[in-house]
Amino acid sequence: MTRPELPPAIAAFDDAQRRAIALVADVCSRLELGMHARDVEDLSQTRLADHGFTTWYHPPEVDIDGDIGRKRLLPRLTKGPAIHAGSLVSIDLGPATTDAYGDVGVTRVFGGADEPFVVQQARECTRAACGYASRFKTCGEIFIVSHAWAVNN
């Protein structure tokens, strides 16, 4: 079965999202011990053009360990915590061109440590939601299934 051709506007967003996924994978592959959140944000900026983007839909958001969910005051003046073996590193990138943007996030455990229970469960919840999802389901229905799965697990 061949995939139908997408309208140009949608194709631009599809392409941008695919390249955004490649960008976040590229950044993750370059993470090193001792890097701070600001270092990862700067790395994201240096890799932006290599993936065909010119600017940001939203600036890179990087959280490490206990910093997750908290925004640094004056983020460009503070480094944030450093990556160490076992760090939980969260990266959210929103690269853009003049025509479209992508938006992708990932949370990974850095180094040889085992994944925390919460990361394992988040992955299983995502699998459950994706397994339930179809083009006939609304976002609300998928949210309800995900929420119920999270509450029960």
C-alpha positions in Angstrom: 0.0 0.0 0.0 1.5 3.4 -1.0 1.1 6.4 1.3 -1.1 9.2 -0.2 0.8 12.4 -1.0 0.3 15.0 1.7 -0.8 18.6 0.9 2.3 20.9 0.8 1.5 22.7 4.1 1.1 19.4 6.0 4.1 17.9 4.3 6.2 20.8 5.5 5.2 20.1 9.1 5.7 16.3 8.7 9.2 16.9 7.4 10.0 19.4 10.2 8.8 16.9 12.8 10.9 14.1 11.4 13.9 16.4 11.3 13.2 17.6 14.9 13.2 13.9 16.0 16.6 13.5 14.3 17.9 16.7 16.0 17.0 15.5 19.5 18.6 12.1 18.8 21.7 13.9 17.5 21.8 16.1 20.7 21.3 13.0 22.9 24.1 11.2 21.2 26.5 14.0 22.1 25.7 14.2 25.8 28.7 13.9 28.1 29.3 13.6 31.8 29.6 17.0 33.5 27.5 18.9 31.0 25.0 21.3 32.5 21.6 22.2 31.2 22.9 25.3 29.6 25.6 23.3 27.8 22.9 21.0 26.3 20.9 24.1 25.3 24.0 25.5 23.6 24.7 22.2 21.9 21.1 22.2 20.5 21.7 25.6 19.1 24.9 24.5 17.4 23.2 21.5 15.8 20.1 23.4 14.6 21.3 24.4 11.1 22.8 20.9 10.4 19.2 19.6 10.5 17.8 22.3 8.2 16.3 24.7 10.8 16.8 28.4 11.1 15.3 29.4 14.4 13.2 28.1 17.3 9.4 27.8 17.7 10.3 27.8 21.4 13.8 27.8 22.9 15.4 24.6 24.0 14.3 23.4 27.4 16.6 21.1 29.3 16.1 19.7 32.8 18.5 17.5 34.7 17.6 15.4 37.8 15.9 17.4 40.5 15.6 20.4 38.2 12.9 18.7 36.2 9.7 20.8 36.2 11.4 23.8 37.7 12.6 26.7 35.6 15.9 28.2 36.3 15.8 31.9 37.2 17.8 33.8 34.5 18.5 30.6 32.6 21.3 32.1 30.5 23.2 33.2 33.7 22.9 29.9 35.5 24.2 26.5 34.4 21.8 24.2 36.2 22.8 20.8 37.6 25.5 18.7 35.8 24.9 15.3 34.1 26.3 12.4 36.1 25.9 8.6 35.7 22.2 7.9 36.4 21.0 11.4 35.7 17.5 11.8 34.3 17.9 14.2 31.4 14.8 15.8 29.8 15.2 17.7 26.5 12.4 19.6 24.7 13.2 21.1 21.3 11.0 23.2 19.1 13.1 23.9 15.9 11.5 25.9 13.1 12.0 27.1 9.5 10.1 29.9 7.8 7.4 27.5 6.8 7.0 25.0 9.6 8.2 23.7 13.0 8.7 20.5 14.9 8.3 20.0 18.6 9.7 16.9 20.3 10.8 16.0 23.8 12.6 13.1 25.3 13.6 12.0 28.8 16.5 9.5 29.2 18.6 8.1 31.9 22.2 9.1 31.2 25.0 6.6 31.8 24.9 2.9 32.8 22.4 3.2 35.6 19.1 1.3 35.5 16.1 3.4 34.5 14.0 4.6 37.4 10.7 3.0 37.9 8.8 6.1 36.8 10.6 6.1 33.4 9.8 2.4 32.9 6.1 3.1 33.8 5.9 6.2 31.6 7.2 4.1 28.6 4.5 1.4 29.3 1.8 4.1 29.6 2.9 5.5 26.2 2.7 2.0 24.7 -0.7 1.5 26.1 -2.0 4.8 24.8 -0.4 4.2 21.3 -1.9 0.7 21.2 -5.4 2.2 22.0 -5.1 5.1 19.6 -6.5 5.2 16.2 -7.7 7.8 13.7 -11.2 7.2 15.1 -10.3 8.2 18.7 -10.2 11.7 20.1 -7.4 13.2 22.1 -9.7 13.2 25.1 -10.4 9.4 24.8 -6.7 8.7 24.6 -6.0 11.0 27.6 -8.7 9.1 29.7 -7.1 5.8 28.8 -3.6 7.1 29.7 -4.8 8.6 32.9 -6.6 5.4 33.9 -3.5 3.4 33.1 -1.3 5.7 35.1 -3.6 5.6 38.1 -3.8 1.8 38.0 -0.1 1.2 37.5 
